[in-house]
Amino acid sequence: MVMYRIRVSRRATKDLASLPKNYIRLIADHIEALQAEPRPQGAKKLKDRADYSLRVGPYRILYDIDDDKRIITIYRIKHRREAYR
């Protein structure tokens, strides 16, 4: 099994820190799981972009996958109302 490396942008780190405490661990677990399966069931490819969105309750993890380098870049973690603006 090929594992991907996870990179979390500074902005996504700030997003995560501002979330309610009960969601921080849940979202962190989902991000860790992306290492083994970068396109899990429920992940959606965003229209007109090469990015993906993963739903965790009312929040969305927005990320990009580089299959050549095996790197997943998490660039935003936002509430669904704000995620796609």
PDB file with SEQRES, HELIX, SHEET and CRYST1 records, atoms N, CA, C and O in Angstrom:
SEQRES   1 A   85  MET VAL MET TYR ARG ILE ARG VAL SER ARG ARG ALA THR          
SEQRES   2 A   85  LYS ASP LEU ALA SER LEU PRO LYS ASN TYR ILE ARG LEU          
SEQRES   3 A   85  ILE ALA ASP HIS ILE GLU ALA LEU GLN ALA GLU PRO ARG          
SEQRES   4 A   85  PRO GLN GLY ALA LYS LYS LEU LYS ASP ARG ALA ASP TYR          
SEQRES   5 A   85  SER LEU ARG VAL GLY PRO TYR ARG ILE LEU TYR ASP ILE          
SEQRES   6 A   85  ASP ASP ASP LYS ARG ILE ILE THR ILE TYR ARG ILE LYS          
SEQRES   7 A   85  HIS ARG ARG GLU ALA TYR ARG                                  
HELIX    1 AA1 ARG A   10  ALA A   17  1                                   8    
HELIX    2 AA2 LYS A   21  ALA A   33  1                                  13    
SHEET    1 AA1 5 ARG A   5  VAL A   8  0                                        
SHEET    2 AA1 5 ILE A  71  HIS A  79  1                                        
SHEET    3 AA1 5 TYR A  59  ASP A  66 -1                                        
SHEET    4 AA1 5 ASP A  51  VAL A  56 -1                                        
SHEET    5 AA1 5 LYS A  44  LYS A  45 -1                                        
CRYST1    1.000    1.000    1.000  90.00  90.00  90.00 P 1           1          
ATOM      1  N   MET A   1       0.844  -1.188   0.000  1.00  0.00           N  
ATOM      2  CA  MET A   1       0.000   0.000   0.000  1.00  0.00           C  
ATOM      3  C   MET A   1       0.885   1.245   0.000  1.00  0.00           C  
ATOM      4  O   MET A   1       1.813   1.366   0.800  1.00  0.00           O  
ATOM      5  N   VAL A   2       0.584   2.147  -0.895  1.00  0.00           N  
ATOM      6  CA  VAL A   2       1.376   3.370  -1.016  1.00  0.00           C  
ATOM      7  C   VAL A   2       0.734   4.470  -0.187  1.00  0.00           C  
ATOM      8  O   VAL A   2      -0.441   4.795  -0.358  1.00  0.00           O  
ATOM      9  N   MET A   3       1.525   5.036   0.710  1.00  0.00           N  
ATOM     10  CA  MET A   3       1.019   6.103   1.569  1.00  0.00           C  
ATOM     11  C   MET A   3       1.349   7.468   0.946  1.00  0.00           C  
ATOM     12  O   MET A   3       2.393   7.647   0.320  1.00  0.00           O  
ATOM     13  N   TYR A   4       0.453   8.397   1.132  1.00  0.00           N  
ATOM     14  CA  TYR A   4       0.658   9.772   0.699  1.00  0.00           C  
ATOM     15  C   TYR A   4       1.143  10.585   1.891  1.00  0.00           C  
ATOM     16  O   TYR A   4       0.818  10.280   3.039  1.00  0.00           O  
ATOM     17  N   ARG A   5       1.926  11.623   1.607  1.00  0.00           N  
ATOM     18  CA  ARG A   5       2.315  12.559   2.658  1.00  0.00           C  
ATOM     19  C   ARG A   5       1.244  13.640   2.733  1.00  0.00           C  
ATOM     20  O   ARG A   5       0.645  14.010   1.723  1.00  0.00           O  
ATOM     21  N   ILE A   6       1.018  14.130   3.921  1.00  0.00           N  
ATOM     22  CA  ILE A   6       0.026  15.191   4.128  1.00  0.00           C  
ATOM     23  C   ILE A   6       0.746  16.493   4.428  1.00  0.00           C  
ATOM     24  O   ILE A   6       1.605  16.552   5.307  1.00  0.00           O  
ATOM     25  N   ARG A   7       0.391  17.532   3.692  1.00  0.00           N  
ATOM     26  CA  ARG A   7       0.870  18.879   3.999  1.00  0.00           C  
ATOM     27  C   ARG A   7      -0.350  19.708   4.349  1.00  0.00           C  
ATOM     28  O   ARG A   7      -1.355  19.679   3.638  1.00  0.00           O  
ATOM     29  N   VAL A   8      -0.261  20.445   5.445  1.00  0.00           N  
ATOM     30  CA  VAL A   8      -1.369  21.295   5.862  1.00  0.00           C  
ATOM     31  C   VAL A   8      -0.906  22.744   5.769  1.00  0.00           C  
ATOM     32  O   VAL A   8       0.077  23.131   6.401  1.00  0.00           O  
ATOM     33  N   SER A   9      -1.611  23.533   4.989  1.00  0.00           N  
ATOM     34  CA  SER A   9      -1.216  24.936   4.824  1.00  0.00           C  
ATOM     35  C   SER A   9      -1.392  25.687   6.136  1.00  0.00           C  
ATOM     36  O   SER A   9      -2.132  25.257   7.021  1.00  0.00           O  
ATOM     37  N   ARG A  10      -0.704  26.806   6.244  1.00  0.00           N  
ATOM     38  CA  ARG A  10      -0.811  27.641   7.440  1.00  0.00           C  
ATOM     39  C   ARG A  10      -2.261  28.095   7.635  1.00  0.00           C  
ATOM     40  O   ARG A  10      -2.758  28.154   8.759  1.00  0.00           O  
ATOM     41  N   ARG A  11      -2.917  28.408   6.539  1.00  0.00           N  
ATOM     42  CA  ARG A  11      -4.308  28.861   6.607  1.00  0.00           C  
ATOM     43  C   ARG A  11      -5.227  27.757   7.126  1.00  0.00           C  
ATOM     44  O   ARG A  11      -6.117  28.023   7.934  1.00  0.00           O  
ATOM     45  N   ALA A  12      -5.019  26.517   6.665  1.00  0.00           N  
ATOM     46  CA  ALA A  12      -5.834  25.390   7.130  1.00  0.00           C  
ATOM     47  C   ALA A  12      -5.573  25.108   8.606  1.00  0.00           C  
ATOM     48  O   ALA A  12      -6.487  24.723   9.334  1.00  0.00           O  
ATOM     49  N   THR A  13      -4.336  25.296   9.051  1.00  0.00           N  
ATOM     50  CA  THR A  13      -4.008  25.111  10.462  1.00  0.00           C  
ATOM     51  C   THR A  13      -4.786  26.113  11.304  1.00  0.00           C  
ATOM     52  O   THR A  13      -5.311  25.763  12.360  1.00  0.00           O  
ATOM     53  N   LYS A  14      -4.862  27.363  10.839  1.00  0.00           N  
ATOM     54  CA  LYS A  14      -5.633  28.387  11.551  1.00  0.00           C  
ATOM     55  C   LYS A  14      -7.120  28.048  11.531  1.00  0.00           C  
ATOM     56  O   LYS A  14      -7.819  28.218  12.529  1.00  0.00           O  
ATOM     57  N   ASP A  15      -7.598  27.563  10.369  1.00  0.00           N  
ATOM     58  CA  ASP A  15      -9.009  27.155  10.277  1.00  0.00           C  
ATOM     59  C   ASP A  15      -9.315  26.093  11.329  1.00  0.00           C  
ATOM     60  O   ASP A  15     -10.317  26.176  12.040  1.00  0.00           O  
ATOM     61  N   LEU A  16      -8.440  25.096  11.416  1.00  0.00           N  
ATOM     62  CA  LEU A  16      -8.650  23.980  12.345  1.00  0.00           C  
ATOM     63  C   LEU A  16      -8.658  24.472  13.792  1.00  0.00           C  
ATOM     64  O   LEU A  16      -9.485  24.035  14.592  1.00  0.00           O  
ATOM     65  N   ALA A  17      -7.746  25.372  14.126  1.00  0.00           N  
ATOM     66  CA  ALA A  17      -7.643  25.879  15.491  1.00  0.00           C  
ATOM     67  C   ALA A  17      -8.885  26.665  15.903  1.00  0.00           C  
ATOM     68  O   ALA A  17      -9.188  26.764  17.092  1.00  0.00           O  
ATOM     69  N   SER A  18      -9.602  27.223  14.933  1.00  0.00           N  
ATOM     70  CA  SER A  18     -10.769  28.047  15.263  1.00  0.00           C  
ATOM     71  C   SER A  18     -12.068  27.239  15.355  1.00  0.00           C  
ATOM     72  O   SER A  18     -13.120  27.802  15.658  1.00  0.00           O  
ATOM     73  N   LEU A  19     -12.009  25.948  15.100  1.00  0.00           N  
ATOM     74  CA  LEU A  19     -13.219  25.114  15.127  1.00  0.00           C  
ATOM     75  C   LEU A  19     -13.599  24.715  16.549  1.00  0.00           C  
ATOM     76  O   LEU A  19     -12.771  24.770  17.458  1.00  0.00           O  
ATOM     77  N   PRO A  20     -14.869  24.310  16.740  1.00  0.00           N  
ATOM     78  CA  PRO A  20     -15.266  23.796  18.054  1.00  0.00           C  
ATOM     79  C   PRO A  20     -14.414  22.585  18.432  1.00  0.00           C  
ATOM     80  O   PRO A  20     -14.079  21.768  17.574  1.00  0.00           O  
ATOM     81  N   LYS A  21     -14.071  22.471  19.686  1.00  0.00           N  
ATOM     82  CA  LYS A  21     -13.156  21.415  20.157  1.00  0.00           C  
ATOM     83  C   LYS A  21     -13.601  20.005  19.753  1.00  0.00           C  
ATOM     84  O   LYS A  21     -12.766  19.168  19.409  1.00  0.00           O  
ATOM     85  N   ASN A  22     -14.907  19.740  19.793  1.00  0.00           N  
ATOM     86  CA  ASN A  22     -15.364  18.387  19.482  1.00  0.00           C  
ATOM     87  C   ASN A  22     -15.148  18.000  18.017  1.00  0.00           C  
ATOM     88  O   ASN A  22     -15.155  16.811  17.696  1.00  0.00           O  
ATOM     89  N   TYR A  23     -14.957  18.966  17.128  1.00  0.00           N  
ATOM     90  CA  TYR A  23     -14.710  18.648  15.720  1.00  0.00           C  
ATOM     91  C   TYR A  23     -13.227  18.549  15.377  1.00  0.00           C  
ATOM     92  O   TYR A  23     -12.867  17.915  14.385  1.00  0.00           O  
ATOM     93  N   ILE A  24     -12.370  19.160  16.176  1.00  0.00           N  
ATOM     94  CA  ILE A  24     -10.939  19.178  15.855  1.00  0.00           C  
ATOM     95  C   ILE A  24     -10.389  17.760  15.735  1.00  0.00           C  
ATOM     96  O   ILE A  24      -9.731  17.443  14.745  1.00  0.00           O  
ATOM     97  N   ARG A  25     -10.645  16.899  16.723  1.00  0.00           N  
ATOM     98  CA  ARG A  25     -10.136  15.517  16.702  1.00  0.00           C  
ATOM     99  C   ARG A  25     -10.733  14.730  15.531  1.00  0.00           C  
ATOM    100  O   ARG A  25     -10.024  13.983  14.856  1.00  0.00           O  
ATOM    101  N   LEU A  26     -12.035  14.899  15.295  1.00  0.00           N  
ATOM    102  CA  LEU A  26     -12.713  14.188  14.216  1.00  0.00           C  
ATOM    103  C   LEU A  26     -12.117  14.558  12.856  1.00  0.00           C  
ATOM    104  O   LEU A  26     -11.859  13.687  12.025  1.00  0.00           O  
ATOM    105  N   ILE A  27     -11.905  15.845  12.642  1.00  0.00           N  
ATOM    106  CA  ILE A  27     -11.330  16.297  11.371  1.00  0.00           C  
ATOM    107  C   ILE A  27      -9.888  15.828  11.244  1.00  0.00           C  
ATOM    108  O   ILE A  27      -9.467  15.417  10.163  1.00  0.00           O  
ATOM    109  N   ALA A  28      -9.127  15.884  12.329  1.00  0.00           N  
ATOM    110  CA  ALA A  28      -7.736  15.405  12.304  1.00  0.00           C  
ATOM    111  C   ALA A  28      -7.691  13.918  11.941  1.00  0.00           C  
ATOM    112  O   ALA A  28      -6.805  13.491  11.200  1.00  0.00           O  
ATOM    113  N   ASP A  29      -8.631  13.131  12.453  1.00  0.00           N  
ATOM    114  CA  ASP A  29      -8.687  11.701  12.112  1.00  0.00           C  
ATOM    115  C   ASP A  29      -8.969  11.501  10.625  1.00  0.00           C  
ATOM    116  O   ASP A  29      -8.371  10.632   9.991  1.00  0.00           O  
ATOM    117  N   HIS A  30      -9.872  12.298  10.070  1.00  0.00           N  
ATOM    118  CA  HIS A  30     -10.181  12.193   8.638  1.00  0.00           C  
ATOM    119  C   HIS A  30      -8.963  12.580   7.790  1.00  0.00           C  
ATOM    120  O   HIS A  30      -8.695  11.959   6.762  1.00  0.00           O  
ATOM    121  N   ILE A  31      -8.237  13.599   8.224  1.00  0.00           N  
ATOM    122  CA  ILE A  31      -7.044  14.019   7.487  1.00  0.00           C  
ATOM    123  C   ILE A  31      -5.994  12.912   7.514  1.00  0.00           C  
ATOM    124  O   ILE A  31      -5.371  12.621   6.494  1.00  0.00           O  
ATOM    125  N   GLU A  32      -5.798  12.295   8.677  1.00  0.00           N  
ATOM    126  CA  GLU A  32      -4.842  11.180   8.776  1.00  0.00           C  
ATOM    127  C   GLU A  32      -5.226  10.034   7.856  1.00  0.00           C  
ATOM    128  O   GLU A  32      -4.358   9.422   7.233  1.00  0.00           O  
ATOM    129  N   ALA A  33      -6.514   9.738   7.764  1.00  0.00           N  
ATOM    130  CA  ALA A  33      -6.992   8.634   6.925  1.00  0.00           C  
ATOM    131  C   ALA A  33      -6.726   8.885   5.443  1.00  0.00           C  
ATOM    132  O   ALA A  33      -6.656   7.940   4.658  1.00  0.00           O  
ATOM    133  N   LEU A  34      -6.579  10.154   5.054  1.00  0.00           N  
ATOM    134  CA  LEU A  34      -6.297  10.474   3.652  1.00  0.00           C  
ATOM    135  C   LEU A  34      -4.939   9.932   3.199  1.00  0.00           C  
ATOM    136  O   LEU A  34      -4.726   9.716   2.006  1.00  0.00           O  
ATOM    137  N   GLN A  35      -4.024   9.711   4.139  1.00  0.00           N  
ATOM    138  CA  GLN A  35      -2.706   9.174   3.776  1.00  0.00           C  
ATOM    139  C   GLN A  35      -2.836   7.842   3.055  1.00  0.00           C  
ATOM    140  O   GLN A  35      -2.132   7.596   2.075  1.00  0.00           O  
ATOM    141  N   ALA A  36      -3.715   6.992   3.524  1.00  0.00           N  
ATOM    142  CA  ALA A  36      -3.893   5.668   2.935  1.00  0.00           C  
ATOM    143  C   ALA A  36      -4.879   5.692   1.768  1.00  0.00           C  
ATOM    144  O   ALA A  36      -4.715   4.944   0.804  1.00  0.00           O  
ATOM    145  N   GLU A  37      -5.881   6.530   1.848  1.00  0.00           N  
ATOM    146  CA  GLU A  37      -6.915   6.599   0.812  1.00  0.00           C  
ATOM    147  C   GLU A  37      -7.236   8.055   0.491  1.00  0.00           C  
ATOM    148  O   GLU A  37      -8.102   8.654   1.129  1.00  0.00           O  
ATOM    149  N   PRO A  38      -6.533   8.638  -0.509  1.00  0.00           N  
ATOM    150  CA  PRO A  38      -6.718  10.062  -0.805  1.00  0.00           C  
ATOM    151  C   PRO A  38      -8.079  10.407  -1.424  1.00  0.00           C  
ATOM    152  O   PRO A  38      -8.492  11.566  -1.425  1.00  0.00           O  
ATOM    153  N   ARG A  39      -8.758   9.402  -1.942  1.00  0.00           N  
ATOM    154  CA  ARG A  39     -10.083   9.639  -2.529  1.00  0.00           C  
ATOM    155  C   ARG A  39     -11.103   8.711  -1.861  1.00  0.00           C  
ATOM    156  O   ARG A  39     -11.626   7.797  -2.499  1.00  0.00           O  
ATOM    157  N   PRO A  40     -11.384   8.950  -0.570  1.00  0.00           N  
ATOM    158  CA  PRO A  40     -12.306   8.053   0.142  1.00  0.00           C  
ATOM    159  C   PRO A  40     -13.732   8.212  -0.367  1.00  0.00           C  
ATOM    160  O   PRO A  40     -14.066   9.186  -1.042  1.00  0.00           O  
ATOM    161  N   GLN A  41     -14.554   7.242  -0.031  1.00  0.00           N  
ATOM    162  CA  GLN A  41     -15.964   7.330  -0.378  1.00  0.00           C  
ATOM    163  C   GLN A  41     -16.521   8.591   0.283  1.00  0.00           C  
ATOM    164  O   GLN A  41     -16.284   8.837   1.465  1.00  0.00           O  
ATOM    165  N   GLY A  42     -17.244   9.365  -0.471  1.00  0.00           N  
ATOM    166  CA  GLY A  42     -17.794  10.610   0.063  1.00  0.00           C  
ATOM    167  C   GLY A  42     -16.990  11.841  -0.334  1.00  0.00           C  
ATOM    168  O   GLY A  42     -17.490  12.961  -0.225  1.00  0.00           O  
ATOM    169  N   ALA A  43     -15.750  11.656  -0.793  1.00  0.00           N  
ATOM    170  CA  ALA A  43     -14.950  12.803  -1.252  1.00  0.00           C  
ATOM    171  C   ALA A  43     -15.479  13.218  -2.622  1.00  0.00           C  
ATOM    172  O   ALA A  43     -15.763  12.370  -3.468  1.00  0.00           O  
ATOM    173  N   LYS A  44     -15.609  14.508  -2.832  1.00  0.00           N  
ATOM    174  CA  LYS A  44     -16.131  14.995  -4.099  1.00  0.00           C  
ATOM    175  C   LYS A  44     -15.080  15.812  -4.824  1.00  0.00           C  
ATOM    176  O   LYS A  44     -14.394  16.637  -4.222  1.00  0.00           O  
ATOM    177  N   LYS A  45     -14.959  15.577  -6.126  1.00  0.00           N  
ATOM    178  CA  LYS A  45     -14.077  16.389  -6.948  1.00  0.00           C  
ATOM    179  C   LYS A  45     -14.833  17.683  -7.235  1.00  0.00           C  
ATOM    180  O   LYS A  45     -15.998  17.651  -7.630  1.00  0.00           O  
ATOM    181  N   LEU A  46     -14.175  18.808  -7.038  1.00  0.00           N  
ATOM    182  CA  LEU A  46     -14.832  20.094  -7.247  1.00  0.00           C  
ATOM    183  C   LEU A  46     -14.888  20.426  -8.731  1.00  0.00           C  
ATOM    184  O   LEU A  46     -13.932  20.174  -9.466  1.00  0.00           O  
ATOM    185  N   LYS A  47     -15.996  20.984  -9.166  1.00  0.00           N  
ATOM    186  CA  LYS A  47     -16.173  21.336 -10.576  1.00  0.00           C  
ATOM    187  C   LYS A  47     -15.166  22.401 -11.000  1.00  0.00           C  
ATOM    188  O   LYS A  47     -14.868  23.328 -10.247  1.00  0.00           O  
ATOM    189  N   ASP A  48     -14.651  22.254 -12.214  1.00  0.00           N  
ATOM    190  CA  ASP A  48     -13.723  23.222 -12.820  1.00  0.00           C  
ATOM    191  C   ASP A  48     -12.418  23.380 -12.045  1.00  0.00           C  
ATOM    192  O   ASP A  48     -11.683  24.344 -12.259  1.00  0.00           O  
ATOM    193  N   ARG A  49     -12.126  22.435 -11.141  1.00  0.00           N  
ATOM    194  CA  ARG A  49     -10.887  22.497 -10.366  1.00  0.00           C  
ATOM    195  C   ARG A  49     -10.362  21.092 -10.181  1.00  0.00           C  
ATOM    196  O   ARG A  49     -11.098  20.121 -10.357  1.00  0.00           O  
ATOM    197  N   ALA A  50      -9.102  20.976  -9.831  1.00  0.00           N  
ATOM    198  CA  ALA A  50      -8.506  19.660  -9.606  1.00  0.00           C  
ATOM    199  C   ALA A  50      -8.568  19.285  -8.125  1.00  0.00           C  
ATOM    200  O   ALA A  50      -7.942  18.315  -7.697  1.00  0.00           O  
ATOM    201  N   ASP A  51      -9.325  20.055  -7.352  1.00  0.00           N  
ATOM    202  CA  ASP A  51      -9.359  19.872  -5.904  1.00  0.00           C  
ATOM    203  C   ASP A  51     -10.488  18.940  -5.476  1.00  0.00           C  
ATOM    204  O   ASP A  51     -11.379  18.607  -6.257  1.00  0.00           O  
ATOM    205  N   TYR A  52     -10.420  18.533  -4.218  1.00  0.00           N  
ATOM    206  CA  TYR A  52     -11.425  17.657  -3.636  1.00  0.00           C  
ATOM    207  C   TYR A  52     -11.970  18.269  -2.352  1.00  0.00           C  
ATOM    208  O   TYR A  52     -11.333  19.110  -1.718  1.00  0.00           O  
ATOM    209  N   SER A  53     -13.164  17.821  -1.991  1.00  0.00           N  
ATOM    210  CA  SER A  53     -13.814  18.255  -0.766  1.00  0.00           C  
ATOM    211  C   SER A  53     -14.252  17.008  -0.012  1.00  0.00           C  
ATOM    212  O   SER A  53     -14.851  16.102  -0.590  1.00  0.00           O  
ATOM    213  N   LEU A  54     -13.951  16.969   1.276  1.00  0.00           N  
ATOM    214  CA  LEU A  54     -14.364  15.856   2.115  1.00  0.00           C  
ATOM    215  C   LEU A  54     -15.251  16.395   3.221  1.00  0.00           C  
ATOM    216  O   LEU A  54     -14.873  17.323   3.936  1.00  0.00           O  
ATOM    217  N   ARG A  55     -16.435  15.810   3.359  1.00  0.00           N  
ATOM    218  CA  ARG A  55     -17.416  16.286   4.324  1.00  0.00           C  
ATOM    219  C   ARG A  55     -17.196  15.628   5.681  1.00  0.00           C  
ATOM    220  O   ARG A  55     -17.089  14.406   5.788  1.00  0.00           O  
ATOM    221  N   VAL A  56     -17.131  16.464   6.712  1.00  0.00           N  
ATOM    222  CA  VAL A  56     -17.047  15.983   8.098  1.00  0.00           C  
ATOM    223  C   VAL A  56     -18.070  16.802   8.878  1.00  0.00           C  
ATOM    224  O   VAL A  56     -17.785  17.919   9.310  1.00  0.00           O  
ATOM    225  N   GLY A  57     -19.265  16.238   9.053  1.00  0.00           N  
ATOM    226  CA  GLY A  57     -20.346  16.988   9.691  1.00  0.00           C  
ATOM    227  C   GLY A  57     -20.638  18.233   8.872  1.00  0.00           C  
ATOM    228  O   GLY A  57     -20.763  18.144   7.651  1.00  0.00           O  
ATOM    229  N   PRO A  58     -20.750  19.400   9.515  1.00  0.00           N  
ATOM    230  CA  PRO A  58     -21.043  20.626   8.767  1.00  0.00           C  
ATOM    231  C   PRO A  58     -19.785  21.263   8.162  1.00  0.00           C  
ATOM    232  O   PRO A  58     -19.865  22.333   7.558  1.00  0.00           O  
ATOM    233  N   TYR A  59     -18.643  20.624   8.320  1.00  0.00           N  
ATOM    234  CA  TYR A  59     -17.380  21.189   7.825  1.00  0.00           C  
ATOM    235  C   TYR A  59     -16.899  20.483   6.571  1.00  0.00           C  
ATOM    236  O   TYR A  59     -17.271  19.342   6.298  1.00  0.00           O  
ATOM    237  N   ARG A  60     -16.062  21.185   5.810  1.00  0.00           N  
ATOM    238  CA  ARG A  60     -15.479  20.621   4.605  1.00  0.00           C  
ATOM    239  C   ARG A  60     -13.959  20.756   4.670  1.00  0.00           C  
ATOM    240  O   ARG A  60     -13.427  21.817   4.997  1.00  0.00           O  
ATOM    241  N   ILE A  61     -13.273  19.656   4.351  1.00  0.00           N  
ATOM    242  CA  ILE A  61     -11.820  19.672   4.219  1.00  0.00           C  
ATOM    243  C   ILE A  61     -11.555  19.828   2.731  1.00  0.00           C  
ATOM    244  O   ILE A  61     -11.933  18.960   1.944  1.00  0.00           O  
ATOM    245  N   LEU A  62     -10.918  20.913   2.335  1.00  0.00           N  
ATOM    246  CA  LEU A  62     -10.618  21.169   0.925  1.00  0.00           C  
ATOM    247  C   LEU A  62      -9.153  20.849   0.694  1.00  0.00           C  
ATOM    248  O   LEU A  62      -8.277  21.351   1.398  1.00  0.00           O  
ATOM    249  N   TYR A  63      -8.894  20.004  -0.307  1.00  0.00           N  
ATOM    250  CA  TYR A  63      -7.521  19.552  -0.520  1.00  0.00           C  
ATOM    251  C   TYR A  63      -7.220  19.254  -1.974  1.00  0.00           C  
ATOM    252  O   TYR A  63      -8.117  19.107  -2.805  1.00  0.00           O  
ATOM    253  N   ASP A  64      -5.937  19.171  -2.254  1.00  0.00           N  
ATOM    254  CA  ASP A  64      -5.415  18.911  -3.594  1.00  0.00           C  
ATOM    255  C   ASP A  64      -4.557  17.652  -3.520  1.00  0.00           C  
ATOM    256  O   ASP A  64      -3.883  17.418  -2.518  1.00  0.00           O  
ATOM    257  N   ILE A  65      -4.580  16.850  -4.566  1.00  0.00           N  
ATOM    258  CA  ILE A  65      -3.789  15.615  -4.594  1.00  0.00           C  
ATOM    259  C   ILE A  65      -2.763  15.690  -5.711  1.00  0.00           C  
ATOM    260  O   ILE A  65      -3.109  15.964  -6.861  1.00  0.00           O  
ATOM    261  N   ASP A  66      -1.496  15.445  -5.374  1.00  0.00           N  
ATOM    262  CA  ASP A  66      -0.434  15.333  -6.371  1.00  0.00           C  
ATOM    263  C   ASP A  66      -0.027  13.858  -6.410  1.00  0.00           C  
ATOM    264  O   ASP A  66       0.759  13.404  -5.579  1.00  0.00           O  
ATOM    265  N   ASP A  67      -0.567  13.116  -7.379  1.00  0.00           N  
ATOM    266  CA  ASP A  67      -0.312  11.675  -7.445  1.00  0.00           C  
ATOM    267  C   ASP A  67       1.139  11.356  -7.799  1.00  0.00           C  
ATOM    268  O   ASP A  67       1.668  10.334  -7.363  1.00  0.00           O  
ATOM    269  N   ASP A  68       1.786  12.214  -8.581  1.00  0.00           N  
ATOM    270  CA  ASP A  68       3.183  11.960  -8.963  1.00  0.00           C  
ATOM    271  C   ASP A  68       4.108  12.003  -7.755  1.00  0.00           C  
ATOM    272  O   ASP A  68       4.958  11.130  -7.581  1.00  0.00           O  
ATOM    273  N   LYS A  69       3.937  13.028  -6.919  1.00  0.00           N  
ATOM    274  CA  LYS A  69       4.795  13.183  -5.734  1.00  0.00           C  
ATOM    275  C   LYS A  69       4.196  12.513  -4.500  1.00  0.00           C  
ATOM    276  O   LYS A  69       4.842  12.439  -3.455  1.00  0.00           O  
ATOM    277  N   ARG A  70       2.958  12.025  -4.621  1.00  0.00           N  
ATOM    278  CA  ARG A  70       2.235  11.395  -3.507  1.00  0.00           C  
ATOM    279  C   ARG A  70       2.117  12.344  -2.315  1.00  0.00           C  
ATOM    280  O   ARG A  70       2.458  12.007  -1.181  1.00  0.00           O  
ATOM    281  N   ILE A  71       1.620  13.544  -2.618  1.00  0.00           N  
ATOM    282  CA  ILE A  71       1.424  14.564  -1.582  1.00  0.00           C  
ATOM    283  C   ILE A  71      -0.021  15.058  -1.630  1.00  0.00           C  
ATOM    284  O   ILE A  71      -0.554  15.356  -2.699  1.00  0.00           O  
ATOM    285  N   ILE A  72      -0.636  15.136  -0.469  1.00  0.00           N  
ATOM    286  CA  ILE A  72      -1.967  15.724  -0.337  1.00  0.00           C  
ATOM    287  C   ILE A  72      -1.782  17.036   0.407  1.00  0.00           C  
ATOM    288  O   ILE A  72      -1.198  17.072   1.491  1.00  0.00           O  
ATOM    289  N   THR A  73      -2.285  18.116  -0.185  1.00  0.00           N  
ATOM    290  CA  THR A  73      -2.181  19.427   0.448  1.00  0.00           C  
ATOM    291  C   THR A  73      -3.562  19.864   0.916  1.00  0.00           C  
ATOM    292  O   THR A  73      -4.466  20.088   0.111  1.00  0.00           O  
ATOM    293  N   ILE A  74      -3.706  19.980   2.225  1.00  0.00           N  
ATOM    294  CA  ILE A  74      -4.944  20.482   2.821  1.00  0.00           C  
ATOM    295  C   ILE A  74      -4.810  22.003   2.828  1.00  0.00           C  
ATOM    296  O   ILE A  74      -3.894  22.535   3.456  1.00  0.00           O  
ATOM    297  N   TYR A  75      -5.718  22.719   2.133  1.00  0.00           N  
ATOM    298  CA  TYR A  75      -5.538  24.170   2.092  1.00  0.00           C  
ATOM    299  C   TYR A  75      -6.637  24.949   2.802  1.00  0.00           C  
ATOM    300  O   TYR A  75      -6.444  26.128   3.100  1.00  0.00           O  
ATOM    301  N   ARG A  76      -7.780  24.335   3.083  1.00  0.00           N  
ATOM    302  CA  ARG A  76      -8.820  25.022   3.870  1.00  0.00           C  
ATOM    303  C   ARG A  76      -9.636  23.992   4.633  1.00  0.00           C  
ATOM    304  O   ARG A  76      -9.793  22.854   4.190  1.00  0.00           O  
ATOM    305  N   ILE A  77     -10.151  24.403   5.779  1.00  0.00           N  
ATOM    306  CA  ILE A  77     -11.117  23.617   6.546  1.00  0.00           C  
ATOM    307  C   ILE A  77     -12.168  24.619   6.978  1.00  0.00           C  
ATOM    308  O   ILE A  77     -11.936  25.430   7.876  1.00  0.00           O  
ATOM    309  N   LYS A  78     -13.331  24.561   6.332  1.00  0.00           N  
ATOM    310  CA  LYS A  78     -14.340  25.593   6.546  1.00  0.00           C  
ATOM    311  C   LYS A  78     -15.720  24.986   6.752  1.00  0.00           C  
ATOM    312  O   LYS A  78     -15.985  23.849   6.360  1.00  0.00           O  
ATOM    313  N   HIS A  79     -16.590  25.771   7.376  1.00  0.00           N  
ATOM    314  CA  HIS A  79     -17.996  25.384   7.490  1.00  0.00           C  
ATOM    315  C   HIS A  79     -18.580  25.351   6.082  1.00  0.00           C  
ATOM    316  O   HIS A  79     -18.157  26.118   5.217  1.00  0.00           O  
ATOM    317  N   ARG A  80     -19.534  24.482   5.851  1.00  0.00           N  
ATOM    318  CA  ARG A  80     -20.057  24.304   4.492  1.00  0.00           C  
ATOM    319  C   ARG A  80     -20.641  25.589   3.907  1.00  0.00           C  
ATOM    320  O   ARG A  80     -20.629  25.767   2.689  1.00  0.00           O  
ATOM    321  N   ARG A  81     -21.151  26.487   4.749  1.00  0.00           N  
ATOM    322  CA  ARG A  81     -21.692  27.759   4.251  1.00  0.00           C  
ATOM    323  C   ARG A  81     -20.611  28.622   3.604  1.00  0.00           C  
ATOM    324  O   ARG A  81     -20.885  29.397   2.688  1.00  0.00           O  
ATOM    325  N   GLU A  82     -19.371  28.476   4.097  1.00  0.00           N  
ATOM    326  CA  GLU A  82     -18.281  29.353   3.649  1.00  0.00           C  
ATOM    327  C   GLU A  82     -17.271  28.651   2.764  1.00  0.00           C  
ATOM    328  O   GLU A  82     -16.420  29.310   2.167  1.00  0.00           O  
ATOM    329  N   ALA A  83     -17.338  27.344   2.663  1.00  0.00           N  
ATOM    330  CA  ALA A  83     -16.265  26.556   2.050  1.00  0.00           C  
ATOM    331  C   ALA A  83     -16.006  26.849   0.580  1.00  0.00           C  
ATOM    332  O   ALA A  83     -14.856  26.809   0.141  1.00  0.00           O  
ATOM    333  N   TYR A  84     -17.034  27.140  -0.180  1.00  0.00           N  
ATOM    334  CA  TYR A  84     -16.849  27.229  -1.635  1.00  0.00           C  
ATOM    335  C   TYR A  84     -16.851  28.648  -2.171  1.00  0.00           C  
ATOM    336  O   TYR A  84     -16.958  28.856  -3.380  1.00  0.00           O  
ATOM    337  N   ARG A  85     -16.736  29.609  -1.298  1.00  0.00           N  
ATOM    338  CA  ARG A  85     -16.715  31.020  -1.734  1.00  0.00           C  
ATOM    339  C   ARG A  85     -15.368  31.397  -2.294  1.00  0.00           C  
ATOM    340  O   ARG A  85     -15.169  32.540  -2.707  1.00  0.00           O  
TER     341      ARG A  85                                                      
END                                                                             
